[in-house]
Amino acid sequence: MQILLGLIIGAVVGLAAHFTLPHRDLRGVALAPLAGATASAISWTILTWAGIASDSPVLWIVAVIAPAITTLVLITALSRVRQRNDAALRSRAGI
């Protein structure tokens, strides 16, 4: 049941990343929160399967750091790819 707290933390970290990183208009509003929640859920599951209990601070620290790193890398990369693709499309269309 405590994995829900990890999912909420991941979604909030992803939402914060969406609003702090540039080029918000190039991506959907749900992408970063979903990526953060997914990263948090995966890391939470792996750590609990490894035997780390939910009262361990390691689990909570990883539940914050994993979505932060994941969303930072993913959102930055996707925004750059979208900018390049949009620029190529504009040049082909003669705009």
C-alpha positions as CSV (number, residue, x, y, z in Angstrom):
1,M,0.0,0.0,0.0
2,Q,2.9,2.3,0.6
3,I,3.9,2.1,-3.0
4,L,1.1,4.6,-3.6
5,L,3.1,7.2,-1.8
6,G,6.0,6.4,-4.0
7,L,3.8,6.8,-7.1
8,I,2.5,10.1,-5.9
9,I,6.0,11.3,-5.1
10,G,7.1,10.3,-8.6
11,A,4.2,12.0,-10.2
12,V,4.7,15.2,-8.3
13,V,8.4,15.2,-9.2
14,G,7.5,14.7,-12.8
15,L,4.9,17.5,-12.7
16,A,7.5,19.8,-11.2
17,A,10.0,18.8,-14.0
18,H,7.3,19.6,-16.6
19,F,6.8,23.1,-15.3
20,T,10.5,23.9,-14.6
21,L,12.0,22.6,-17.8
22,P,11.8,24.7,-21.0
23,H,9.7,23.9,-24.1
24,R,6.5,22.9,-22.4
25,D,4.6,23.5,-25.5
26,L,6.4,20.7,-27.3
27,R,5.2,17.9,-25.1
28,G,2.1,16.8,-23.4
29,V,1.3,17.7,-19.8
30,A,0.9,14.1,-18.7
31,L,4.3,12.8,-20.1
32,A,6.5,13.9,-17.3
33,P,4.3,12.9,-14.4
34,L,3.7,9.5,-15.9
35,A,7.5,9.0,-16.5
36,G,8.1,10.1,-12.9
37,A,5.5,7.8,-11.5
38,T,6.8,4.9,-13.6
39,A,10.4,5.4,-12.5
40,S,9.4,5.6,-8.9
41,A,7.2,2.5,-9.1
42,I,10.0,0.5,-10.8
43,S,12.6,1.6,-8.4
44,W,10.3,1.0,-5.4
45,T,9.5,-2.5,-6.6
46,I,13.1,-3.5,-7.3
47,L,14.2,-2.2,-3.8
48,T,11.4,-4.0,-2.0
49,W,12.1,-7.2,-3.8
50,A,15.7,-6.8,-2.8
51,G,14.6,-6.8,0.8
52,I,14.7,-3.1,1.7
53,A,11.8,-2.3,4.0
54,S,9.5,0.7,3.6
55,D,10.8,2.2,6.9
56,S,14.3,2.5,5.3
57,P,15.3,6.0,4.2
58,V,17.1,4.5,1.2
59,L,13.8,3.5,-0.3
60,W,12.3,7.0,0.1
61,I,15.4,8.7,-1.2
62,V,15.5,6.5,-4.3
63,A,11.8,7.2,-4.8
64,V,12.6,10.9,-5.1
65,I,15.9,10.7,-7.0
66,A,14.9,8.1,-9.6
67,P,12.0,10.0,-11.1
68,A,14.0,13.3,-11.0
69,I,16.8,11.8,-13.0
70,T,14.4,9.9,-15.4
71,T,12.2,12.9,-16.1
72,L,15.2,15.3,-16.5
73,V,16.8,13.1,-19.1
74,L,13.7,12.0,-20.9
75,I,12.0,15.4,-21.1
76,T,15.2,17.1,-22.2
77,A,15.9,14.5,-24.9
78,L,12.3,14.4,-26.2
79,S,12.2,18.2,-26.4
80,R,15.4,18.3,-28.4
81,V,14.2,15.6,-30.8
82,R,10.9,17.4,-31.2
83,Q,12.6,20.7,-32.0
84,R,14.8,19.0,-34.6
85,N,11.9,17.2,-36.2
86,D,9.8,20.4,-36.3
87,A,12.7,22.3,-37.8
88,A,13.2,19.7,-40.5
89,L,9.4,19.6,-41.3
90,R,9.3,23.4,-41.6
91,S,12.3,23.4,-43.9
92,R,10.8,20.7,-46.1
93,A,7.5,22.6,-46.2
94,G,9.3,25.8,-47.1
95,I,8.0,27.7,-44.0
